[in-house]
């Protein structure tokens, strides 16, 4: 039986709050209490559909979101401060009606890892980010073609230095190794010949083009096929190669499923489906988010949350976005926790998984939690008071009931022993807001809080 069969709730695997929380944390950046209750009542089919069509957020989305986003990005580019470009993207993650779109944009930023450290042109990096967002859900071939014409990526990988008789193999190597096939599916001769196919790429007035007089028009042999290949011909060879669908399936499973939750057989099955569906990313994402595998108990609470998933989810779940937090402070917090937007560590991107939790980054996460609790991520610097949130959603009056509500807000459920432990640890604080801040800090610094 296929692991990608459509999930149908049963008594053994019910559609409960834990699975609704799971869906929103993996496919977006968490949800508010009312959004969770809506999807719990409506069932998985409608809940997933909202994420897929970009309408999952019903609270805190500005009516003129795209216009505001454009204004913020324009100001960021004019300011000459890379931090403001990072803050713009965080604004999108927090307030977009389409959190899955931003999740996919972040995934592709990691896949086509490009850094401001070398590409000092912020406009080019912004343009790349917009291009990733535009093609995030479509056919992978269209996305890969757009990246082979992306000025920031071409500068990053020295593509304009690749000339007949003076090859620079950087772009060709990463296209084969990282962007399409993966290690083990090509030879060094394939790289050299692919580099020849990519000669002549130029950037003029911010637009990439092929300068034919500087292109190697000779016969090339790639993957056993011969021709006077140009960049578009190389793209066709890559898209038709079966290893590309396998790497794409691996990338999507790594993004949406936990460590060791998907076995090689299931990845191959997803890859076969991708080939049958023209490598459509939206088809694969929908297949994953609707699958039995995605909601299986083995896939719950087993993925180390990246810093954006971790910190931005807390803000969304606690409804700490009105007034909005300082996106500049958030960008700095994410950088300290290991996710420096627009500055991946190398061409391979962020390794992810357990690598997110080094001694330094765990301490940074702890600091961010304390900063959140005491208002230092907001311009007002007023400590947060969870009481209004609890009153608004009938989260109980006693401290244990309120602890239980916060636990279900983050995880969908919480063990009664942990409720007792946290309530006891916070009981000596001066007042209820102080008790709840203490509970939040203790709750969110536990190891289970970092697993989504």
N, C-alpha and C positions, 0 to 999 in steps of 0.2 A: 504493500500500500504506500502511496506517495506521502512523504512528509509534508508536502505542500498542498495537501487536501485542504479545502476550506473548513475553517473552524466553525463548528456548530456547538453551542453551549450544551453541556450535559451536567448531570448531578455530580459526576466526578471532576469535570473541568468546567465549572460554572462561569458565567459572565458576571463577575463580581467587581467590587470597587478596586481590589488589588490589580485586576487585569485592565481596568480602565486607566488607572494610574500608570501602569506599565506601558500601555499604548502611547500615552501622551509624553512620557519621559523618554521613550526610545525614539519616537517619531517627531518630537518637537522639543519644547522646553517647558514641560509640565502644563497643568491646567488649573484654573480656579475651581473652587468648590462647586459652584453652580454649573460650570462646564462639565465637571466630573459627574454630577448628578444627572444632568441632561443625557450624557452618553450612556450612563448606567441604565437609565430608563428606556432609551431608544434601541439599545442592543448594538452588537459589533458591526453589523452591516452599515448602518447609518453613521456610526462613530468613525469608522475607517473612511467612508465616503467623504465626510467633511474634511478630514485631513488631506485626502487625495485632491479634492477640488479647491483647497485653500480657503475654507470657511469654518475651520474648527474653533476659532476664537470668537466668542460672543461678547467678551468683556474687555474693556481697556484699549480697544482699537480706535484710533482717531478716524473720523469720517474722511478726512483728507490725508490719509496716511502716506500715499505715494508722493503727493505734493510736498508734504513736510519732509519726507525722506530726501527728496531732490534738493530742497532748500538747505538741509543740513549737510548733504554731501558737497554742495557747491561751496558752502562756507568752509568746510573742512579742506577742500582743495585750495581755496584762496588763502587759508591761514598759514600754510607752510609748516604745519605741525602734523607729523605722521600719526600722533596719538588721536587727533580729531577724526582721521579716516577710520581708525579702529573703533572710536566711539560711535561713529555713524552706523557701522555694521552692527554693533551691539544694540543700538536703537532699533534697527530693523528686527533683530531677533526677539526683542522684548515686546514690540508693539504691532508687528505684522499680523494680518489676519491669516497668513499662510506660514506657520512655523515649520512645516515639513519642507517648504521651499528653501528656507534659510538653513535647515539641517542638511539638505542636499548640497546647497552652495558651499557650506563648510566642508562637507565630505570631498567635493571636487577640488576645493582649494588645497586640501591635503593630498589629493591624487595628483594634481598638476602643480605641485608645490613650487611657488615662485616667491621671492623675497624682496622686500624694499631695501634690504641692505645693499644689494647689487643693482636692482632696478630702481634707481632713485627718482624716477618719474612717477609721482603719485597719481597723476591722471591716467597713466597707462595701467597702473595697478587697480585703480577704481574701474576702469573700462574692462579689465579682465574679470573682476568680481561681478560686474553686471552681465558679462557674457556667460559666465558660469551659471548665474541665476536664470538667464534666458533659456539656456539649453539643458538645464538640470534634469528635466523629466522626459526629454524626447529621445530620439534614436542616438545611440552612443556614437555612431559614425558622424552625425552632424556636430556633436560636441567636439569630437576629436579633430574634425576638419576646422572648426572655429579656433581651437587651440593651436593648430599648426599655422594659423594666420594671426595669432595674438601677439602684438608687439612686445608686451611685457615678458611673455614666455620666450620669445625669440632672443631678446636681449639676455635673459637669465641663462639661456643655454648656448650663447655665443653663435647663434645661427647665422648671423650676418658675416661672420668670419670664415664661413665654409665656402671655399672657392675651388674650382677645378685645379687640380695639381697641388692644392694647399688645403687638404681636408681638415675639417674640425668635426669630430664625431660626437660631440656632446649631445646635440639634439637627437641624432639618430639613435644613440645608445639609450637615452632615457625614453624615447618614444617606444622602443621595442621592450626594454626591460621593465619600465614603470608604468607607462601609459596604456599599453595594449597587451602584449603577449606574456610578460613575466619571464623570470630567469629559467633557462633550460629549453626554451622553444625557438632559439635562433643560434646562429654561429657568428664568429667574429667576421667572417666574410660577409654575412648578411648585414652586419652593422656598417662595414666599409661601403658596401654597395648602396645601402640606404642613405648613407651620408652623401654619396654622389647624387642620388635622386633629390636630395634636399639642398643642393647647391643653388646659389643665385637668389636666395630669399633676402629681400631688402625691406627697410622701413623708411618710408618717405611721407613726411607730414603726418606722422602718427598712424599710417596705414601700411600694412604688410603687403608686399607684392612680389611676384617672381620676375626677376630681371633676366630674360632669356639669354642675352649676350654673356652673362656671368654664370649660366647654368651648364652643367656637364650634360650635354645631349647624347653622349655615347651609350652603347649597349650595356645594361646592367643585369645581373642575375641575382634575384632575391627569392629565397625559399624555393629554389629550383626552377623559377620561372624567369624568362629573359625578355627584355624590352628596353626601349629608350625611356625609362621611367622618370616621371616628374613627381612632385609632391602628392598630387591627387591620385596618381597611379599607386604610389606607396600606400596611401590611405586605403585604397580598394583592397590591396593585398592584406593589410592588417585586419580590416573588418571581416574579410572572408576567412581568415585563419581561425580554426576552432579554439586555439588557446586564448584568443581575445575574449570570447564569451565566458570562458572559464575564469579568467582573471576578473572580469566584470562581476560575475556571480560571487566570487570570493570577496570583492570589495564591498558589495551590497550586504552580504551576510555579516561581514565584519562590522559594518556600520549599525545594523539593526538587530543583530542577534548576539548573544553572550558568548563568552569564551568557551570553546568546545561544545557549543550547543548544536552546531551543524556539522554533520560528518561529511567526508569527501563524496560519498554517494549522493547525498542531498544536494551538494554544491554542483555536481555534474548534472543532476537532473534539472536544476535551475538554469545551468548553462545551456543545456539542450533546448529548454523552453525559450531562452533568450534568442538563440539562433533561429528558432521557428517564428519569432516575433520581431525580426529585424533589429535585434539588440535594443529594443525599446526599454528604457530605464523605468518609465512609469508602469509598464507591465510587470516588471520584476519587483518593484516596490510594492505594488498592490498584491502580488502573489505572496510576498513575505508577510505583509501586515494582515492579510486575511487567513493566514495558514494555521493549521493545528500546531505546527512546530513553534510558531511565534508565541502562542499562548500556553504552551506546555509548561508544566511546573519546572522542568529542567532549564527553561529559558527565562525564568523570573529571578530577579535580584542576582544576576551572575555576570553582569557587564560592568567593568569599572567605568564610572562616568567621567567623561572628559571635563575639563574645568568649566566650559561653557554650559554643558548639560547640568553640571552640579550647581553652579552658583546662580545662573539665570533661572533655573527651575525653582530655586528657593524664593526668589523675588516674585515669580509668577504665582506660585502656590500660596504664599503669604499675602498676596495682593498688595505688595509694597511698591506699586508703580504709579500711584497717584497720591502725592506728587511723584514725578519720575525720579529715579536714582540718578546719580552722576555717572553718565556713561564713560567719562574720562577716568573716574575712580575705578569703575568696573574693568575697563581695559587694562589698567595697571594691576588690578587684582588677578585677572586672568594671566597676564604676563608672569607674575610672580608664581602662579600655580602651574606654569609650564606651557601655556597656550598664548603665544604672542602673535596676535592676528596680523597677517600680511608678512610675518617673519618666521616661516618654518625653519627648523634647525638645519635642514639640508634638502637636497633634491628628492630624498625619499619621504619627506614630510615627517609628521609626528608618529612615532612608533605605536602609540596608543596602548590600550590594555593596562597591564600592571606597571608599565613604564610611567604612567601618570602619577604613581604614588611613590615617589622618592621621599627621603627624609625632608628635603628642602620644600618640595611641593606640598606635602601633607601639612607641614607647619604653615605654609602660605594659605592653604585652605582653612586651617583653624583660625588664622588671623582674619580672613575674609568673613567667616561666620561671626566672630566677635564684632567686627566692624559693622556688619549688617545689623546685629542686635542692638548696637549702640548708636546707630544712625550715621556712622561715618561714611557710608556709601551714598548718602543723600546730602544735598547742599545744606539742609537745615541742621544736620548733625544732632537731631533729636532722637533719643532712643526709641525704638519701635515699641508699640504697645499692642500686643495681640488681642486685647480684650474686645475692641470693636469688631474685629473679624469673627471672634467666637460668638459674640452676641448676635451679629448679623446672620450667622448660620446655625444658631442654636447649638453651640458647641459645649453646652453644659455650664454649670455654676461651680461645682466643686473642682478643686485642683486636679484630682485623678481623672474626672470626666473631661476636663480641658486638655490634659496630657493625651488622653485617648483620642480626642478629636484631632489634635495636631499630628499624632502618629498615623492616623488613617488618611489625613490630608497628604502626607509625604509618601506613605507606603501602601495605603489601602487597608492595612490592618496593623495591629501592634499587640505583642504578647502582654498579658496582664501583669506578668512579673516585671517587665520593663516599665510599665505604667507605675507600679508600686515603687520601683527603684528611683525613677526620675522624680516622682512626687515627694518622696522622702528626702532626696538630695536638695530639693528646692524649698522645703517647707520653712526654713529659718530666714528666708529673704524678707525684706521689710514690708512689701505689699505684693498684691497679685501681679501687676505688670513686671515687677522685679523677679518674682517667682517664675513667670512664664518665659522671660528672657533667659533665666538660668536653665530652664528646661530645654529651650531651643538650642542653646550652646552645647549642653550635654548630649542632647539627642543627635545633633547634626555632626558632632565630632566622633560619633561611634563609627566603627568600620562599616556597618551595614548601610549607613547613610551615603556611602560613596559607591554603592552598587545599585545599578538601576536594572 
